[in-house]
Amino acid sequence: MFGIPPRSVGLLLVVFTHTALTEYLLTMSGVGHNVILSCRSSVGSCSDVTWGHNTPSDSVANVVVMAGRFYMDSYCDLHIDNITQADVGRYWCSGNSYDFHSLSIITGK
């Protein structure tokens, strides 16, 4: 195809497909543990960053209120202390760009 070996074409397709997809970072932890979700936003101040959350059964986006167990550090990363089952779901930070995280709870029997 166009003088390009077939193996190279397949590699190019994988690269283009990868760049066209949204990247989700998976974070897994246990109930009672603390997690940090990173935000790679390039805004000048964390006051310009908003964290959102929705649960697997909820399609409505909710703004994460920075109080109690939820707080942002100076890098705009979201800290969640003492996570619970209610914290499971998709999180994202928004500023000039979006970072997406999926938080799952691991339970042992």
SULQUI-V560708 format. One record per residue. N is the residue number from 1. RES is the residue in three letters. SS is DSSP state (H for helix, E for strand, L for the rest). D_CENTER is the distance of its C-alpha to the mean C-alpha in whole Angstrom. Layout:
BEGIN
n->N res->RES ss->SS d_center->D_CENTER
n->N res->RES ss->SS d_center->D_CENTER
END
This chain:
BEGIN
n->1 res->MET ss->L d_center->38
n->2 res->PHE ss->L d_center->39
n->3 res->GLY ss->L d_center->40
n->4 res->ILE ss->L d_center->37
n->5 res->PRO ss->L d_center->37
n->6 res->PRO ss->H d_center->35
n->7 res->ARG ss->H d_center->33
n->8 res->SER ss->H d_center->32
n->9 res->VAL ss->H d_center->31
n->10 res->GLY ss->H d_center->29
n->11 res->LEU ss->H d_center->27
n->12 res->LEU ss->H d_center->26
n->13 res->LEU ss->H d_center->25
n->14 res->VAL ss->H d_center->22
n->15 res->VAL ss->H d_center->21
n->16 res->PHE ss->H d_center->22
n->17 res->THR ss->H d_center->20
n->18 res->HIS ss->H d_center->17
n->19 res->THR ss->H d_center->17
n->20 res->ALA ss->H d_center->17
n->21 res->LEU ss->L d_center->14
n->22 res->THR ss->L d_center->10
n->23 res->GLU ss->L d_center->8
n->24 res->TYR ss->E d_center->5
n->25 res->LEU ss->E d_center->5
n->26 res->LEU ss->E d_center->7
n->27 res->THR ss->E d_center->8
n->28 res->MET ss->E d_center->12
n->29 res->SER ss->E d_center->14
n->30 res->GLY ss->L d_center->17
n->31 res->VAL ss->L d_center->19
n->32 res->GLY ss->L d_center->20
n->33 res->HIS ss->L d_center->18
n->34 res->ASN ss->L d_center->16
n->35 res->VAL ss->E d_center->12
n->36 res->ILE ss->E d_center->10
n->37 res->LEU ss->E d_center->7
n->38 res->SER ss->L d_center->7
n->39 res->CYS ss->L d_center->8
n->40 res->ARG ss->L d_center->10
n->41 res->SER ss->L d_center->12
n->42 res->SER ss->L d_center->16
n->43 res->VAL ss->L d_center->17
n->44 res->GLY ss->L d_center->20
n->45 res->SER ss->L d_center->19
n->46 res->CYS ss->H d_center->17
n->47 res->SER ss->H d_center->19
n->48 res->ASP ss->H d_center->18
n->49 res->VAL ss->L d_center->14
n->50 res->THR ss->E d_center->13
n->51 res->TRP ss->E d_center->10
n->52 res->GLY ss->E d_center->10
n->53 res->HIS ss->E d_center->10
n->54 res->ASN ss->E d_center->12
n->55 res->THR ss->L d_center->13
n->56 res->PRO ss->L d_center->14
n->57 res->SER ss->L d_center->17
n->58 res->ASP ss->L d_center->17
n->59 res->SER ss->L d_center->16
n->60 res->VAL ss->L d_center->16
n->61 res->ALA ss->L d_center->14
n->62 res->ASN ss->E d_center->14
n->63 res->VAL ss->E d_center->14
n->64 res->VAL ss->L d_center->13
n->65 res->VAL ss->L d_center->17
n->66 res->MET ss->L d_center->17
n->67 res->ALA ss->L d_center->20
n->68 res->GLY ss->L d_center->21
n->69 res->ARG ss->L d_center->18
n->70 res->PHE ss->E d_center->15
n->71 res->TYR ss->E d_center->16
n->72 res->MET ss->E d_center->14
n->73 res->ASP ss->L d_center->16
n->74 res->SER ss->L d_center->18
n->75 res->TYR ss->L d_center->15
n->76 res->CYS ss->L d_center->13
n->77 res->ASP ss->L d_center->10
n->78 res->LEU ss->E d_center->10
n->79 res->HIS ss->E d_center->12
n->80 res->ILE ss->E d_center->13
n->81 res->ASP ss->L d_center->17
n->82 res->ASN ss->L d_center->18
n->83 res->ILE ss->L d_center->16
n->84 res->THR ss->L d_center->17
n->85 res->GLN ss->H d_center->17
n->86 res->ALA ss->H d_center->17
n->87 res->ASP ss->H d_center->13
n->88 res->VAL ss->L d_center->12
n->89 res->GLY ss->E d_center->10
n->90 res->ARG ss->E d_center->7
n->91 res->TYR ss->E d_center->5
n->92 res->TRP ss->E d_center->5
n->93 res->CYS ss->E d_center->7
n->94 res->SER ss->E d_center->11
n->95 res->GLY ss->L d_center->14
n->96 res->ASN ss->L d_center->15
n->97 res->SER ss->L d_center->12
n->98 res->TYR ss->E d_center->8
n->99 res->ASP ss->E d_center->5
n->100 res->PHE ss->E d_center->3
n->101 res->HIS ss->E d_center->2
n->102 res->SER ss->E d_center->5
n->103 res->LEU ss->E d_center->8
n->104 res->SER ss->E d_center->11
n->105 res->ILE ss->E d_center->15
n->106 res->ILE ss->L d_center->17
n->107 res->THR ss->L d_center->21
n->108 res->GLY ss->L d_center->24
n->109 res->LYS ss->L d_center->27
END
